[in-house]
Every structure is written in C-alpha cells, then in structure tokens.
Amino acid sequence: MSQHAELRQALSYAIDREALNQVAFEGLFQPGNQPFAPGSFWYDEATPLPARDVEKARELMKSVGVESFSFTLTVPNNQANLQVAQVLQAMVAEAGIEIKVEAVEFASMLAAQAEGRYHATLTGWSGYVDPDTNLNQFVVTGGGLNDPKFSHPEVEAGLAAARRESDPAARKVHYDAVRKVLNRELPLLYLYHQAWIWGFDKNLKGFTPYTDGLIRLEGVSRG
C-alpha cells in the first residue's frame, strides 16, 4: 500500500457516513462504501460500511510519518454539495485533516478533474443496473472516467474476468476480489447512495423502478 493510500484510509476512517446522511440528507439517503448499495446483489458483505474511528485515522497517519495533512476539496457550487463538504470538513478536522473547500461551476470542475488539476472532488454517479458500468470506466487504466489515473494489475485482471462471465454469481466472485483491492487502495471514497422516490398516478401500469434511477417506459401504460 502506498503512503497516499494510507492517508486515504485515514480520511475514510475520519468520516462518519451515518452522521453525514442524517445531517446533509435528513436520513433519506443510504450510507455507502462501495459502488453498490447495501442490499444489492453485487454488494460485497465482506467489506462492510466502516465505522468512524478517529484514533485509527491518526494511527494510519503516524504509520507513514504524518501528524496532519490538508487538501482542497472542489465541489459543485450548490447548497447540497456545500453542506456535504462542510460536514466532512468538520468531521475530519478532529483527526488532524484539513479540508479547504472550493466551490466552482460543475462543468468547470469536471474539466479540471479530467485534466488532473485538482486534489479531490465531490462527484456523483447515477449508477446503472449492470455492475460493469459502475466500476470499469472508473478504475481501469485509460478508463473514460478514471480521472485519478488509478492503475492496478489485480483490478484490471478481475474486471476483465468478470466481463467474460455471463452467470451473475460467477461475475460477483471477481467483483468481490476487485473490491478487496479497491477497499485497500481507495482511489475513490464512496459516501452515500441516493434514494429514488417515485410518485405516480394510481392508474399507471407496468412501471418498474430501477436502482440506477433511470425511467424506462417500455411496457408502461395508463389504464
């Protein structure tokens, strides 16, 4: 594990994901530590949601000769994201980690992120039903959304193997193995999963809610 991974681990332990959900989202969202929400078939039960542990965070920092560190967190300029950033800022300060919050226009943030002009950003992903689209492009070498430029041979091999399988159970074995590496290296820190709440006319028929939040109208009718 690299020194930077140790510091990312410390940052993760300094965050109380349950409290973040309560304060920023009034408890409506679901705390998370993976691209798949707890309860999903693809969720890796062997790497559950970490409890906040400020002392563990400090120990990890000391293990690589660091008493404290700081970084700039760039966030889209809206109230919800700013509130998340401010909650994180207050939490991690107790472990000796300073977050400097920078709010910018969303498209500008994405452009800087793609060019590598950032320390950390607060971004989201709507997710898709198939797990490959929630992992591959973010963590494989040259992936279209791999802005951290993360590269790891075990991750590459595991995701490639999962693509060769059609049986969900066989695919999950590979995704779980990849999760162990990503949980150690933490190129991405997952914080929460958005809750999708649907309201519709009682006469609507055939509507199926999907975990990615996208509305699919095939087979939908109004009786």
C-alpha positions in Angstrom: 0.0 0.0 0.0 1.4 3.4 -0.9 1.7 6.3 1.5 -1.1 8.1 -0.3 -3.3 5.0 0.2 -2.6 5.1 3.9 -3.7 8.8 4.0 -6.9 8.0 2.0 -7.6 5.2 4.5 -7.1 7.7 7.4 -9.6 10.1 5.6 -12.1 7.3 5.3 -11.9 6.4 8.9 -12.3 10.0 9.9 -15.7 10.2 8.2 -19.0 9.2 9.9 -21.1 8.2 6.9 -24.2 7.7 9.0 -24.0 11.1 10.6 -23.3 12.7 7.1 -26.5 11.1 5.8 -28.5 12.4 8.8 -27.1 16.0 8.7 -26.9 16.6 5.0 -29.9 14.5 3.8 -32.2 14.2 6.8 -31.6 10.4 6.8 -33.2 9.9 3.4 -30.1 8.5 1.6 -28.2 5.3 2.3 -24.6 5.5 3.7 -22.2 3.5 1.5 -18.6 2.5 1.0 -18.9 0.7 -2.4 -20.4 1.5 -5.9 -23.2 -0.9 -4.9 -25.6 -0.1 -2.1 -26.1 -2.5 0.8 -28.8 -4.9 -0.1 -27.8 -5.1 -3.7 -26.9 -8.5 -5.1 -23.5 -7.0 -6.0 -22.7 -5.6 -2.6 -19.6 -7.2 -1.0 -20.6 -8.2 2.5 -17.0 -8.9 3.4 -16.1 -5.2 3.2 -19.0 -3.6 5.2 -19.5 0.1 5.9 -16.6 1.2 8.1 -17.4 2.7 11.5 -15.8 6.1 12.2 -12.6 5.7 14.1 -10.6 8.9 14.6 -7.9 7.1 16.6 -7.4 4.6 13.7 -7.2 7.6 11.3 -4.4 9.1 13.5 -2.6 5.8 13.7 -2.6 5.4 9.9 -1.2 8.9 9.5 1.5 8.3 12.1 2.5 5.0 10.4 3.7 7.0 7.4 5.2 9.8 9.4 2.4 12.3 9.1 0.8 14.1 12.0 -1.6 16.1 9.8 -2.3 16.9 6.2 -4.5 19.2 4.2 -6.1 19.2 0.7 -8.6 21.2 -1.4 -11.9 19.6 -2.0 -13.6 21.0 -5.1 -17.4 20.8 -5.1 -20.1 21.9 -7.5 -21.5 25.3 -6.4 -24.9 24.3 -5.0 -26.2 24.2 -1.4 -26.4 20.4 -1.1 -22.8 19.8 -2.1 -21.6 22.7 0.0 -23.3 21.2 3.0 -21.8 17.8 2.5 -18.4 19.4 2.1 -18.8 21.4 5.3 -19.9 18.3 7.3 -16.8 16.4 6.0 -14.6 19.4 6.8 -15.8 19.4 10.5 -15.5 15.6 10.9 -12.0 15.1 9.6 -10.6 18.1 11.4 -10.8 16.0 14.6 -8.3 13.6 13.1 -5.9 16.4 12.1 -7.0 16.6 8.5 -7.8 20.0 7.0 -10.2 20.3 4.1 -10.2 23.5 2.1 -13.5 23.8 0.3 -13.6 25.3 -3.2 -17.0 25.7 -4.9 -17.0 26.0 -8.7 -19.3 25.7 -11.6 -20.0 22.0 -12.3 -18.7 21.9 -15.9 -15.6 23.7 -14.9 -15.0 21.2 -12.1 -15.3 18.3 -14.5 -12.9 19.9 -17.0 -10.3 20.5 -14.3 -10.8 17.0 -13.0 -10.3 15.4 -16.4 -7.1 17.4 -16.8 -5.8 16.4 -13.4 -6.0 20.0 -12.0 -7.4 19.0 -8.6 -6.7 17.5 -5.2 -10.1 15.9 -4.6 -13.6 16.5 -6.0 -17.1 15.7 -4.7 -18.9 14.0 -7.6 -21.7 11.5 -8.0 -22.8 8.8 -10.4 -26.4 7.8 -11.1 -25.3 4.2 -11.5 -26.5 1.6 -13.9 -28.1 -1.8 -13.5 -25.1 -3.7 -14.7 -22.2 -3.5 -12.3 -19.6 -3.2 -15.1 -20.7 0.3 -15.9 -20.3 1.3 -12.2 -16.7 0.1 -11.9 -14.8 -0.5 -15.1 -14.6 3.0 -16.6 -13.6 4.5 -13.2 -10.7 2.2 -12.2 -9.2 0.6 -15.3 -6.1 2.1 -16.9 -7.3 4.6 -19.5 -10.9 4.3 -18.4 -13.1 7.2 -19.7 -13.9 8.4 -16.1 -10.6 7.3 -14.4 -9.6 10.9 -13.6 -7.3 9.8 -10.7 -5.3 7.7 -13.3 -5.6 4.7 -11.0 -4.0 1.5 -12.3 -3.6 -1.9 -10.6 -3.0 -5.2 -12.3 -5.3 -7.2 -10.0 -8.2 -4.8 -10.7 -7.6 -5.0 -14.4 -7.5 -8.8 -14.4 -10.5 -9.1 -12.1 -12.8 -6.8 -14.1 -11.7 -8.4 -17.4 -12.5 -11.8 -16.0 -15.9 -10.6 -14.8 -16.7 -9.4 -18.4 -16.1 -13.0 -19.7 -18.7 -14.4 -17.4 -22.4 -14.5 -18.0 -23.5 -16.1 -14.7 -24.1 -13.4 -12.1 -22.7 -15.5 -9.3 -19.5 -16.2 -11.2 -19.2 -12.5 -12.0 -19.7 -11.5 -8.4 -16.7 -13.6 -7.3 -14.5 -11.4 -9.5 -16.1 -8.1 -8.4 -15.7 -9.1 -4.7 -12.0 -9.8 -5.4 -11.6 -6.4 -7.1 -13.4 -4.8 -4.2 -10.8 -6.0 -1.7 -8.0 -4.2 -3.7 -10.1 -1.0 -4.1 -11.0 -1.0 -0.5 -7.3 -1.1 0.4 -6.1 1.5 -2.2 -9.2 3.7 -2.1 -8.8 5.6 -5.4 -12.5 6.6 -4.8 -14.2 7.1 -1.4 -17.9 6.2 -1.6 -20.0 8.1 1.0 -23.7 7.5 0.2 -26.3 6.2 -2.2 -29.1 8.5 -3.3 -32.7 7.3 -2.6 -35.1 7.3 -5.5 -38.6 8.1 -4.6 -41.3 7.7 -7.2 -44.8 9.2 -7.3 -47.3 8.4 -10.0 -51.0 8.2 -10.8 -52.7 5.1 -9.4 -53.8 4.2 -12.9 -50.3 3.8 -14.2 -49.5 0.2 -15.1 -46.3 -1.6 -15.8 -43.8 0.8 -14.2 -40.7 -0.9 -12.9 -38.3 1.2 -10.7 -34.6 0.5 -11.3 -31.7 1.1 -9.0 -30.0 3.4 -11.4 -32.8 5.9 -11.2 -33.4 6.0 -14.9 -37.1 5.8 -16.1 -37.8 3.1 -18.7 -41.2 3.4 -20.3 -41.3 0.1 -22.1 -44.5 -1.7 -21.2 -45.8 1.3 -19.2 -49.4 2.3 -19.8 -52.2 4.3 -18.2 -55.3 2.2 -17.6 
